[in-house]
């Protein structure tokens, strides 16, 4: 278990979260993992080796999709772009239903990062 520096999830947690295993074992925090991937380049790099884990891959897919759709307001994330460039993660089009489902969490992440 490698210790990680989390920029978003640690602020949401009631306890100190240091590893990806801590995040994956907490159902409430798992729904914010994709936002952590958008805001934390080091987290993407650290979890690349876990791409076989369906939860990690789905969250990386969400992160890439939202990152590409809202790149104009988000900080640059070369790690996500590299995963996409190597065809490890493929984005989806953010349809209205997906937008309605995830927009609140996305806005929490933007506010936390001081982007809006």
OpenMM code with the backbone's topology and positions (N, CA, C; nanometers):
from openmm import Vec3, app, unit

residues = "UNK UNK UNK UNK UNK UNK UNK UNK UNK UNK UNK UNK UNK UNK UNK UNK UNK UNK UNK UNK UNK UNK UNK UNK UNK UNK UNK UNK UNK UNK UNK UNK UNK UNK UNK UNK UNK UNK UNK UNK UNK UNK UNK UNK UNK UNK UNK UNK UNK UNK UNK UNK UNK UNK UNK UNK UNK UNK UNK UNK UNK UNK UNK UNK UNK UNK UNK UNK UNK UNK UNK UNK UNK UNK UNK UNK UNK UNK UNK UNK UNK UNK UNK UNK UNK UNK UNK UNK UNK UNK UNK UNK UNK UNK UNK UNK UNK UNK UNK UNK UNK UNK UNK UNK UNK UNK UNK UNK UNK UNK UNK UNK UNK UNK UNK UNK".split()
positions = [
    Vec3(0.0837, -0.1184, 0.0000),
    Vec3(0.0000, 0.0000, 0.0000),
    Vec3(0.0880, 0.1245, 0.0000),
    Vec3(0.0832, 0.1944, -0.1103),
    Vec3(0.1605, 0.3167, -0.1232),
    Vec3(0.0815, 0.4334, -0.0642),
    Vec3(0.1470, 0.5164, 0.0138),
    Vec3(0.0821, 0.6332, 0.0719),
    Vec3(0.0662, 0.7400, -0.0354),
    Vec3(-0.0546, 0.7952, -0.0430),
    Vec3(-0.0873, 0.8953, -0.1436),
    Vec3(-0.1197, 1.0286, -0.0779),
    Vec3(-0.0996, 1.1336, -0.1521),
    Vec3(-0.1392, 1.2657, -0.1082),
    Vec3(-0.2671, 1.3024, -0.1823),
    Vec3(-0.3780, 1.2960, -0.1121),
    Vec3(-0.5082, 1.3218, -0.1731),
    Vec3(-0.5460, 1.4684, -0.1550),
    Vec3(-0.5899, 1.5324, -0.2628),
    Vec3(-0.6201, 1.6752, -0.2561),
    Vec3(-0.7677, 1.7045, -0.2321),
    Vec3(-0.8553, 1.6091, -0.2601),
    Vec3(-0.9988, 1.6332, -0.2480),
    Vec3(-1.0638, 1.5367, -0.1494),
    Vec3(-1.0371, 1.4103, -0.1644),
    Vec3(-1.1052, 1.3080, -0.0842),
    Vec3(-1.0737, 1.3214, 0.0644),
    Vec3(-0.9519, 1.3574, 0.0992),
    Vec3(-0.9184, 1.3718, 0.2412),
    Vec3(-1.0022, 1.4785, 0.3094),
    Vec3(-1.0384, 1.5823, 0.2360),
    Vec3(-1.1221, 1.6873, 0.2946),
    Vec3(-1.2664, 1.6408, 0.3157),
    Vec3(-1.3091, 1.5409, 0.2400),
    Vec3(-1.4455, 1.4890, 0.2536),
    Vec3(-1.4568, 1.3823, 0.3614),
    Vec3(-1.3458, 1.3192, 0.3912),
    Vec3(-1.3449, 1.2056, 0.4829),
    Vec3(-1.3398, 1.2522, 0.6278),
    Vec3(-1.3988, 1.1719, 0.7140),
    Vec3(-1.3942, 1.1985, 0.8569),
    Vec3(-1.2671, 1.1422, 0.9193),
    Vec3(-1.1970, 1.0578, 0.8434),
    Vec3(-1.0718, 1.0001, 0.8897),
    Vec3(-0.9643, 1.0266, 0.7858),
    Vec3(-0.8402, 1.0068, 0.8220),
    Vec3(-0.7297, 1.0322, 0.7301),
    Vec3(-0.7189, 0.9177, 0.6289),
    Vec3(-0.7281, 0.9500, 0.5024),
    Vec3(-0.7202, 0.8521, 0.3943),
    Vec3(-0.5826, 0.8663, 0.3302),
    Vec3(-0.5057, 0.7571, 0.3285),
    Vec3(-0.3692, 0.7614, 0.2770),
    Vec3(-0.3433, 0.6712, 0.1579),
    Vec3(-0.4296, 0.5729, 0.1343),
    Vec3(-0.4039, 0.4771, 0.0273),
    Vec3(-0.5265, 0.4613, -0.0613),
    Vec3(-0.5034, 0.4105, -0.1812),
    Vec3(-0.6155, 0.3850, -0.2724),
    Vec3(-0.7060, 0.2762, -0.2140),
    Vec3(-0.6489, 0.1838, -0.1390),
    Vec3(-0.7290, 0.0792, -0.0765),
    Vec3(-0.8273, 0.1386, 0.0243),
    Vec3(-0.7854, 0.2437, 0.0945),
    Vec3(-0.8748, 0.3126, 0.1883),
    Vec3(-0.9941, 0.3733, 0.1143),
    Vec3(-0.9669, 0.4307, -0.0009),
    Vec3(-1.0742, 0.4913, -0.0809),
    Vec3(-1.1672, 0.3836, -0.1352),
    Vec3(-1.1090, 0.2788, -0.1912),
    Vec3(-1.1897, 0.1729, -0.2526),
    Vec3(-1.2752, 0.0979, -0.1511),
    Vec3(-1.2330, 0.0949, -0.0266),
    Vec3(-1.3106, 0.0249, 0.0768),
    Vec3(-1.4214, 0.1116, 0.1358),
    Vec3(-1.4270, 0.2384, 0.0998),
    Vec3(-1.5272, 0.3297, 0.1539),
    Vec3(-1.6245, 0.3684, 0.0422),
    Vec3(-1.7459, 0.3170, 0.0505),
    Vec3(-1.8446, 0.3388, -0.0553),
    Vec3(-1.8747, 0.4871, -0.0780),
    Vec3(-1.8815, 0.5644, 0.0262),
    Vec3(-1.9112, 0.7076, 0.0132),
    Vec3(-1.8000, 0.7802, -0.0607),
    Vec3(-1.6750, 0.7459, -0.0339),
    Vec3(-1.5626, 0.8142, -0.0978),
    Vec3(-1.5388, 0.7680, -0.2410),
    Vec3(-1.5794, 0.6450, -0.2731),
    Vec3(-1.5598, 0.5938, -0.4097),
    Vec3(-1.6288, 0.6808, -0.5135),
    Vec3(-1.7424, 0.7408, -0.4774),
    Vec3(-1.8147, 0.8207, -0.5761),
    Vec3(-1.7437, 0.9529, -0.6083),
    Vec3(-1.6413, 0.9875, -0.5299),
    Vec3(-1.5627, 1.1085, -0.5565),
    Vec3(-1.4252, 1.0786, -0.6149),
    Vec3(-1.3935, 0.9530, -0.6349),
    Vec3(-1.2611, 0.9145, -0.6829),
    Vec3(-1.2311, 0.9761, -0.8195),
    Vec3(-1.3300, 0.9816, -0.9067),
    Vec3(-1.3072, 1.0376, -1.0404),
    Vec3(-1.2703, 1.1855, -1.0335),
    Vec3(-1.3228, 1.2565, -0.9373),
    Vec3(-1.2879, 1.3987, -0.9213),
    Vec3(-1.1441, 1.4109, -0.8703),
    Vec3(-1.1065, 1.3216, -0.7798),
    Vec3(-0.9680, 1.3193, -0.7327),
    Vec3(-0.8734, 1.2964, -0.8509),
    Vec3(-0.9112, 1.2087, -0.9421),
    Vec3(-0.8287, 1.1836, -1.0601),
    Vec3(-0.8152, 1.3095, -1.1477),
    Vec3(-0.9209, 1.3870, -1.1585),
    Vec3(-0.9154, 1.5104, -1.2382),
    Vec3(-0.8225, 1.6120, -1.1727),
    Vec3(-0.8316, 1.6267, -1.0425),
    Vec3(-0.7587, 1.7312, -0.9714),
    Vec3(-0.6178, 1.6907, -0.9280),
    Vec3(-0.5884, 1.5612, -0.9293),
    Vec3(-0.4637, 1.5123, -0.8718),
    Vec3(-0.3880, 1.4251, -0.9725),
    Vec3(-0.2971, 1.4854, -1.0427),
    Vec3(-0.2145, 1.4176, -1.1426),
    Vec3(-0.1396, 1.2990, -1.0820),
    Vec3(-0.0869, 1.3141, -0.9619),
    Vec3(-0.0118, 1.2066, -0.8970),
    Vec3(-0.0999, 1.0854, -0.8672),
    Vec3(-0.2255, 1.1092, -0.8373),
    Vec3(-0.3181, 0.9996, -0.8092),
    Vec3(-0.3407, 0.9156, -0.9353),
    Vec3(-0.3529, 0.9817, -1.0500),
    Vec3(-0.3696, 0.9091, -1.1766),
    Vec3(-0.2480, 0.8207, -1.2015),
    Vec3(-0.1304, 0.8765, -1.1840),
    Vec3(-0.0065, 0.7999, -1.2048),
    Vec3(0.0022, 0.6820, -1.1085),
    Vec3(-0.0331, 0.7036, -0.9838),
    Vec3(-0.0247, 0.5977, -0.8828),
    Vec3(-0.1237, 0.4845, -0.9099),
    Vec3(-0.2366, 0.5162, -0.9687),
    Vec3(-0.3408, 0.4155, -0.9908),
    Vec3(-0.3363, 0.3519, -1.1290),
    Vec3(-0.2444, 0.3949, -1.2119),
    Vec3(-0.2343, 0.3366, -1.3458),
    Vec3(-0.2110, 0.1856, -1.3386),
    Vec3(-0.1363, 0.1410, -1.2417),
    Vec3(-0.1090, -0.0019, -1.2280),
    Vec3(-0.2326, -0.0802, -1.1817),
    Vec3(-0.3336, -0.0101, -1.1327),
    Vec3(-0.4568, -0.0740, -1.0855),
    Vec3(-0.5681, -0.0696, -1.1886),
    Vec3(-0.5339, -0.0437, -1.3138),
    Vec3(-0.6343, -0.0278, -1.4190),
    Vec3(-0.7197, -0.1538, -1.4364),
    Vec3(-0.6695, -0.2682, -1.3921),
    Vec3(-0.7468, -0.3918, -1.3995),
    Vec3(-0.8633, -0.3953, -1.3018),
    Vec3(-0.8600, -0.3119, -1.1993),
    Vec3(-0.9690, -0.3018, -1.1028),
    Vec3(-1.0818, -0.2225, -1.1691),
    Vec3(-1.2001, -0.2832, -1.1783),
    Vec3(-1.3128, -0.2210, -1.2493),
    Vec3(-1.3518, -0.0854, -1.1895),
    Vec3(-1.3454, -0.0721, -1.0581),
    Vec3(-1.3802, 0.0551, -0.9938),
    Vec3(-1.2815, 0.1638, -1.0361),
    Vec3(-1.1539, 0.1315, -1.0351),
    Vec3(-1.0511, 0.2282, -1.0746),
    Vec3(-1.0685, 0.2651, -1.2218),
    Vec3(-1.0873, 0.1662, -1.3077),
    Vec3(-1.1024, 0.1936, -1.4514),
    Vec3(-1.2261, 0.2786, -1.4789),
    Vec3(-1.3389, 0.2459, -1.4160),
    Vec3(-1.4610, 0.3251, -1.4352),
    Vec3(-1.4416, 0.4694, -1.3887),
    Vec3(-1.3726, 0.4882, -1.2781),
    Vec3(-1.3484, 0.6234, -1.2284),
    Vec3(-1.2506, 0.6991, -1.3173),
    Vec3(-1.1515, 0.6304, -1.3711),
    Vec3(-1.0608, 0.6954, -1.4666),
    Vec3(-1.1358, 0.7332, -1.5948),
    Vec3(-1.2289, 0.6488, -1.6380),
    Vec3(-1.3102, 0.6794, -1.7561),
    Vec3(-1.3971, 0.8022, -1.7303),
    Vec3(-1.4608, 0.8071, -1.6132),
    Vec3(-1.5405, 0.9252, -1.5770),
    Vec3(-1.4520, 1.0491, -1.5732),
    Vec3(-1.3365, 1.0376, -1.5108),
    Vec3(-1.2457, 1.1517, -1.4988),
    Vec3(-1.2027, 1.2014, -1.6361),
    Vec3(-1.1649, 1.1118, -1.7242),
    Vec3(-1.1220, 1.1516, -1.8580),
    Vec3(-1.2359, 1.2162, -1.9347),
    Vec3(-1.3537, 1.1603, -1.9270),
    Vec3(-1.4688, 1.2139, -1.9995),
    Vec3(-1.5021, 1.3558, -1.9546),
    Vec3(-1.5072, 1.3778, -1.8254),
    Vec3(-1.5381, 1.5103, -1.7722),
    Vec3(-1.4222, 1.6065, -1.7938),
    Vec3(-1.3013, 1.5568, -1.7828),
    Vec3(-1.1832, 1.6406, -1.8071),
    Vec3(-1.1837, 1.6921, -1.9506),
    Vec3(-1.2104, 1.6052, -2.0460),
    Vec3(-1.2108, 1.6485, -2.1865),
    Vec3(-1.3272, 1.7419, -2.2160),
    Vec3(-1.4415, 1.7181, -2.1542),
    Vec3(-1.5584, 1.8028, -2.1775),
    Vec3(-1.5428, 1.9422, -2.1161),
    Vec3(-1.4711, 1.9506, -2.0035),
    Vec3(-1.4594, 2.0775, -1.9318),
    Vec3(-1.3134, 2.1210, -1.9179),
    Vec3(-1.2331, 2.0830, -2.0134),
    Vec3(-1.0900, 2.1136, -2.0110),
    Vec3(-1.0640, 2.2633, -1.9975),
    Vec3(-1.1516, 2.3435, -2.0496),
    Vec3(-1.1313, 2.4884, -2.0506),
    Vec3(-1.1349, 2.5500, -1.9114),
    Vec3(-1.1900, 2.4794, -1.8108),
    Vec3(-1.1915, 2.5350, -1.6746),
    Vec3(-1.1060, 2.4541, -1.5778),
    Vec3(-1.0534, 2.3410, -1.6231),
    Vec3(-0.9786, 2.2520, -1.5341),
    Vec3(-0.8281, 2.2680, -1.5519),
    Vec3(-0.7524, 2.2408, -1.4471),
    Vec3(-0.6063, 2.2442, -1.4614),
    Vec3(-0.5617, 2.1302, -1.5532),
    Vec3(-0.4495, 2.1511, -1.6201),
    Vec3(-0.3983, 2.0511, -1.7132),
    Vec3(-0.3650, 1.9212, -1.6384),
    Vec3(-0.4035, 1.8091, -1.6988),
    Vec3(-0.3774, 1.6789, -1.6398),
    Vec3(-0.3166, 1.5886, -1.7466),
    Vec3(-0.1850, 1.5960, -1.7604),
    Vec3(-0.1123, 1.5184, -1.8620),
    Vec3(-0.1269, 1.3681, -1.8396),
    Vec3(-0.1400, 1.3252, -1.7160),
    Vec3(-0.1518, 1.1822, -1.6880),
    Vec3(-0.2787, 1.1243, -1.7491),
    Vec3(-0.3905, 1.1956, -1.7364),
    Vec3(-0.5150, 1.1496, -1.8000),
    Vec3(-0.5011, 1.1519, -1.9519),
    Vec3(-0.4405, 1.2568, -2.0048),
    Vec3(-0.4223, 1.2664, -2.1491),
    Vec3(-0.3351, 1.1525, -2.2016),
    Vec3(-0.2328, 1.1136, -2.1259),
    Vec3(-0.1452, 1.0037, -2.1669),
    Vec3(-0.2190, 0.8705, -2.1663),
    Vec3(-0.3033, 0.8472, -2.0658),
    Vec3(-0.3822, 0.7246, -2.0635),
    Vec3(-0.4735, 0.7178, -2.1858),
    Vec3(-0.5301, 0.8302, -2.2211),
    Vec3(-0.6157, 0.8369, -2.3387),
    Vec3(-0.5339, 0.8170, -2.4668),
    Vec3(-0.4190, 0.8805, -2.4738),
    Vec3(-0.3331, 0.8697, -2.5915),
    Vec3(-0.2838, 0.7283, -2.6168),
    Vec3(-0.2678, 0.6512, -2.5109),
    Vec3(-0.2224, 0.5122, -2.5234),
    Vec3(-0.3395, 0.4149, -2.5311),
    Vec3(-0.4620, 0.4655, -2.5433),
    Vec3(-0.5845, 0.3846, -2.5523),
    Vec3(-0.6074, 0.2944, -2.4318),
    Vec3(-0.5603, 0.3354, -2.3172),
    Vec3(-0.5845, 0.2594, -2.1945),
    Vec3(-0.7234, 0.2927, -2.1397),
    Vec3(-0.7627, 0.4176, -2.1531),
    Vec3(-0.8937, 0.4642, -2.1082),
    Vec3(-0.9585, 0.5398, -2.2232),
    Vec3(-1.0851, 0.5093, -2.2485),
    Vec3(-1.1598, 0.5762, -2.3551),
    Vec3(-1.2733, 0.6589, -2.2943),
    Vec3(-1.2873, 0.7843, -2.3353),
    Vec3(-1.3939, 0.8684, -2.2795),
    Vec3(-1.5292, 0.8344, -2.3423),
    Vec3(-1.6330, 0.8800, -2.2771),
    Vec3(-1.7684, 0.8699, -2.3305),
    Vec3(-1.8239, 1.0109, -2.3455),
    Vec3(-1.9316, 1.0234, -2.4206),
    Vec3(-1.9990, 1.1519, -2.4339),
    Vec3(-2.0880, 1.1706, -2.3103),
    Vec3(-2.0786, 1.2867, -2.2500),
    Vec3(-2.1586, 1.3140, -2.1299),
    Vec3(-2.2996, 1.3526, -2.1743),
    Vec3(-2.3881, 1.2559, -2.1628),
    Vec3(-2.5282, 1.2756, -2.2013),
    Vec3(-2.6027, 1.3417, -2.0861),
    Vec3(-2.7198, 1.3978, -2.1136),
    Vec3(-2.7933, 1.4708, -2.0083),
    Vec3(-2.8163, 1.3908, -1.8800),
    Vec3(-2.8469, 1.2624, -1.8904),
    Vec3(-2.8696, 1.1812, -1.7704),
    Vec3(-2.7443, 1.1674, -1.6856),
    Vec3(-2.6323, 1.1462, -1.7502),
    Vec3(-2.5046, 1.1356, -1.6787),
    Vec3(-2.4701, 1.2710, -1.6157),
    Vec3(-2.4945, 1.3786, -1.6902),
    Vec3(-2.4658, 1.5127, -1.6386),
    Vec3(-2.5478, 1.5394, -1.5120),
    Vec3(-2.6770, 1.5079, -1.5172),
    Vec3(-2.7629, 1.5303, -1.4001),
    Vec3(-2.7184, 1.4462, -1.2809),
    Vec3(-2.6723, 1.3250, -1.3078),
    Vec3(-2.6304, 1.2347, -1.2007),
    Vec3(-2.5014, 1.2805, -1.1325),
    Vec3(-2.4069, 1.3341, -1.2079),
    Vec3(-2.2735, 1.3616, -1.1547),
    Vec3(-2.2404, 1.5094, -1.1368),
    Vec3(-2.3271, 1.5985, -1.1816),
    Vec3(-2.2920, 1.7414, -1.1804),
    Vec3(-2.2685, 1.7965, -1.0406),
    Vec3(-2.3445, 1.7522, -0.9441),
    Vec3(-2.3290, 1.8047, -0.8086),
    Vec3(-2.1900, 1.7725, -0.7526),
    Vec3(-2.1454, 1.6485, -0.7707),
    Vec3(-2.0127, 1.6096, -0.7242),
    Vec3(-1.9047, 1.6840, -0.8017),
    Vec3(-1.9259, 1.7028, -0.9314),
    Vec3(-1.8312, 1.7766, -1.0137),
    Vec3(-1.8172, 1.9202, -0.9640),
    Vec3(-1.9298, 1.9837, -0.9336),
    Vec3(-1.9263, 2.1207, -0.8824),
    Vec3(-1.8582, 2.1287, -0.7458),
    Vec3(-1.8787, 2.0280, -0.6605),
    Vec3(-1.8080, 2.0250, -0.5323),
    Vec3(-1.6581, 2.0247, -0.5549),
    Vec3(-1.6139, 1.9454, -0.6518),
    Vec3(-1.4710, 1.9405, -0.6828),
    Vec3(-1.4193, 2.0724, -0.7358),
    Vec3(-1.4958, 2.1380, -0.8229),
    Vec3(-1.4554, 2.2687, -0.8773),
    Vec3(-1.4453, 2.3736, -0.7671),
    Vec3(-1.5428, 2.3742, -0.6786),
    Vec3(-1.5419, 2.4692, -0.5678),
    Vec3(-1.4231, 2.4428, -0.4764),
    Vec3(-1.4001, 2.3176, -0.4456),
    Vec3(-1.2867, 2.2803, -0.3600),
    Vec3(-1.1545, 2.3266, -0.4189),
    Vec3(-1.1401, 2.3126, -0.5515),
    Vec3(-1.0156, 2.3512, -0.6184),
    Vec3(-1.0076, 2.5009, -0.6447),
    Vec3(-1.1140, 2.5757, -0.6098),
    Vec3(-1.1145, 2.7197, -0.6329),
    Vec3(-1.1308, 2.7579, -0.7786),
    Vec3(-1.1957, 2.6700, -0.8549),
    Vec3(-1.2119, 2.6964, -0.9981),
    Vec3(-1.3444, 2.7636, -1.0318),
    Vec3(-1.4309, 2.7791, -0.9327),
    Vec3(-1.5547, 2.8555, -0.9545),
    Vec3(-1.6041, 2.9111, -0.8221),
] * unit.nanometer
topology = app.Topology()
chain = topology.addChain("A")
for resn in residues:
    res = topology.addResidue(resn, chain)
    for name in ("N", "CA", "C"):
        topology.addAtom(name, app.Element.getBySymbol(name[0]), res)
